Amino acid sequence: MTSSRGELRPEVRSAEGRSNNKGSHGTAVEVVTIGDELLLGFTIDTNAAHLARNLASIGVHIEQRTTVGDTAEEIARVVREALDRTGAVITTGGLGPTSDDLTKPSIAAIFGRKMTIDEEHLAWMEERWRKRFNRPLPTTNRNQAMVPEGATKLTNNHGSAPGIWLEDDRGRWVAMLPGVPREMRGMLADTLLPRLQSRINAGTVVRSLTLRTVGVAESALADQIESMEGGPLGVNLAYLPSIAGVDLRLTVRDVLDDEANRQLESASTRLRSRVGESIYGEGDEDLAAVVLELCRKRGLTIGVAESCTGGLLGARLTAIPGSSDVVHGGIIAYANDVKTNQLGVDDSLIAQHGAVSEEVVRAMAAGARKAVQADIGLAITGVAGPGGGTDEKPVGTVWIAVDVKGDTQPRLLRMWGDRDEIRQRVAQWTMELLRQRLLSS
């Protein structure tokens, strides 16, 4: 709960068993994200996810998350209810200069505070505007210098709107952050997290470790993991399937920092012993970065030939900084003429087996390797849909191949999803085929 000194405390429950201003996992806050664009689906709420991860790293648990539109009455209602439950609320959005930016006055009214002009911040904004645009500050921007009486400004090193910390004499508080993701993330790291850490007296953390897999279905992973010797892992395990594969997220709560690291290390070691071949990285690690580093260590270079993915594989690889020392180039061989003229695929192979075939993908991989003078050729040919499928080769039929110095390994994929999902999965599985090939050599 929040004490009279405004500290964040571990959960305390009343005799009736109800939570007294805390969540079920130690120190708790509520998050309210504000904006019509969030409710209408025009903007994805990445702020809440970023807040959850970063707050967990210092032992703060989000008990409830709410999204509300740009209406003063609704903002006040949602924040008031959140304060009644936890006494600690973080909001994002509604701090801008326009008429729909109503966060500050709506929350100030809950605390019975008037809005006042912060002359120091106004002067800073006027000088900043003059230097950047060589003209006076627009009248509407003055709203960003309005703050509730008795509030503490939270420094914004990435924009013009200050954040606000507002607290009452019972220790209940609201931290108001900008909605622009870059500004919100900067203010969270620069100002709010240090402020919260200084108030926390529990000393425990919520910590997660994510192991990334590809090429194995969620159910197959679950069967392998649940049949492990030694019983349960001792930590929370979540299966997070996506187009890229299945992430395994391990989480521990309400333990000291060193103990959290020990538990996660023990659990991850056991998982790796069971499904390690399918694990390509941790955290946000990109499979493209993994295969590039494997090639780099072996002194190998890559050439790419793509049909149905239309350059997606090459884009994934070259999006990684420093990829130019591994990736020599690629060819988008959508038309059969390009397959024959630029990759050297024999016309007779296409005529006899079709463009989507093992024979053609082998020739494409060899052609890519030779065309850009690389050590490795990667090739993709298939039917991404929604049209073009047949009874023999329905939508989702894709051949991929890895050619390492003339030794070719093809694979037939039966992919699912819409066109974009099929293309993304194929690019990911092609890189996984290369990863497995390099690890086995």
Disulfide bonds with the S-S distance in Angstrom:
none
